[in-house]
Amino acid sequence: MTHAHRALLRTIALGLLAAGIGGGTACAQPPKATAATKDGSHGFDFELGSWKTHVRVLRHPLSGSSTWAEYDGTTLVTPLLGGRANVAELQVRGSAGTIEGLSLRLYEPAAHRWTLNYTNIRDGELTTPVVGSFENGRGTFIGRDALGGRPILVRFVIVPLTPDSIRFEQSFSADDGKTWELNWIAQDARMRR
């Protein structure tokens, strides 16, 4: 596997945890908290537990390609430190191979925001974190990264659809947020014991 392919997988696998819903624009920095901002340290509580996961990944983002790969598997989200941090473990397989990774999500109480830190177990490297918060139940997280050596913005949006289903989407922008290309869609359904 080439370095570019590993970097692409590492970056798109961040979508496990969140994603950028297409359309609209976003600033490169997350919104600043105000004095009226409420404690968001339990923003991910809705996601704790075991999930059946279906993932669609755009094979060659920002290239004009429209070829997608599909994967199925599971996600396990475990709280840490009383819920102010959590870890999400993703294991999915499809015709294009396997994606296994984990995301450590950390709450920053002074800034009232979360950082999402992802690693693909294949290479064990952490990607550049995305940063953001939940507003009206919707989580938006943005960060800077690189794809094939060129700087990009990464945007994730997490949308709880029901108490037992969540949609994650990721988009990239090569023009500093003027336009976005959707490249990762994950649907999670809660697994019952």
N, C-alpha and C positions, 0 to 999 in steps of 0.2 A: 504494500500500500504506500503511495507517495505521501510526502509531507503535506502537500496541498490537500490531498484527500483526507488525511487525518485531521488537518486544521478545519476543513469544512465539516466533517463529522462532529468534531468537538464543538464547533460553533452552533451548528443546527441542533445538536442534541440538547442545548440549553432550552430548546422549545419544550422539552419534557415538562418543564416546570412552569412555563408561562409562554406567552407569545404575543405578537403584535397583530391585532386585528387590522386588516387592510383598510385603507381609506383614511382621510384626515391627515393632519400633520402633528408632530410633537416636537418639543424643544429637546435639545441634547441633554439638559439637566432636569432632574425631577423637580416638581414644584417644592418650594420651601414651605416648611410648616409655620403656622401662625400660632399665636398664644391660645387660640380657641381650638387648635387641633387636639382631638382626643387621642388617648392611648391606643396605639395600633398594634401592640405587642402580641395580640392573639388573632391577627388578621388571617392566619393560615389555619385556624382551628377547624374550619369547615372541611379541610382536605385531609385531616388525620385519618389513617386507616388504610385498608387494602382496596385496590382499584383494578378493574380490568381495563386495559389501555389499548386503543387503536390509534396508530400514528400514520400520517401521510407526510412525506418529506419531498420537497422539490430537489431533484438530484443535483442540479447545477444552478444555484441561485445567482441572480444578477448577470445571467449570460444570455437571456432571451429564450432559454429552454422551457418547455412545458412538460417535461417528463417527471412523473412522481413515482415514488416507491412507497409501499404500504407495509406496515408492521403490526403485529399483535403481541400482547404480553401483559405484564402487570407493573403496577407502581405501588410501592409501600411507603407511606409517609408517617414518620415517627417523631413525636415531640421530644425536645431536649430542654433542659433548664426551665422547667415549668411552662413550656410553650413559647418562650421568648426566642427560641431557635428550633429548627426542625431539620430533618434530613429526609430527602425523597430518593428512593432507589427505583430505577427504571430498568426493566429487562424486557426487550421486545425483539421479535424475530420476523423476518420477511424474506421475500425473494432476493433482496439486495444484501442480505446478511443479518447480523445481530447488532443491536445497540444496547450496551450496558453502561450505566452511569449513575452518578449520584449528585444531588445538589444539596449543599448546606445553605440554609436560609437563616440569616442573622438579623435580629431587630436592633436598630440603633435608636435608643430612647430619646437622646438629645435632639436628633433630627426627625423623629417620628417617621422613620422609613425602614425599609428592608433592603438588604443586599442579597442577591442570589448568586451563589458561587458554584459552578458546575465543573465536574470532571468526567470524562469518558474513561472508563476503566482500561480501555485498550492502550492508551498512552499515559494515563495517570497525571496529566497536566491539567491545572486549573485554567479555565477560560477567564477572560476579563469579566468581573461581575457586572450585573445590571442592577439598577437601583430604582426604587419606587415605593408605592404604597397602595392601599385599597381605598377607594372612594365609592360610596353607594354600592358596595359589594363587589366592585370590579377592580382588579389589580392591574396597574400599569407600571412597567419596569423598563428603563432605558439605559443603554450603555454604549460606549465606543469600543470598537474592535477592529479587526482587519480581516479581509478575505482575499486570498491570493496576493497579499502584499499591499492592497489598497485599503485606505481607511473607510470604515462603514459605521453606521449607527445600527444598533440592534434594539428592537422594541418587542416586548412581550406583553400580552394581555391575558389575564386569567379571568374567566367568567363562569361563576357557579350558575348552572342552568336550573337545577333543582337541588334538594339536599343530597341526592344520590347521583348527580351527573355534573361534570365540569368540562368546559372547553378551554383549551390552551392554544394560542396562536402566536407565531413568531414572524416578524417581517424584518427585512434589511432595507436600509437606505444608503445609496452611494452619493446622494446629493444633499447631505446634512439635514434630512428630514422633510424635504420638499415632496418627495414621492417615496412610497414604500412598496416592496414586493413581498407578498406572503410566501413563506417557504416551509412552514411547519404547522400542522394542525393535529392536535391530539384530543381525543374524546375519552374521558374516563367515566366509568360506571362503577359505583360502589359494589364491592363483593360482600355478600351476606354469608354469615357463618352457618 
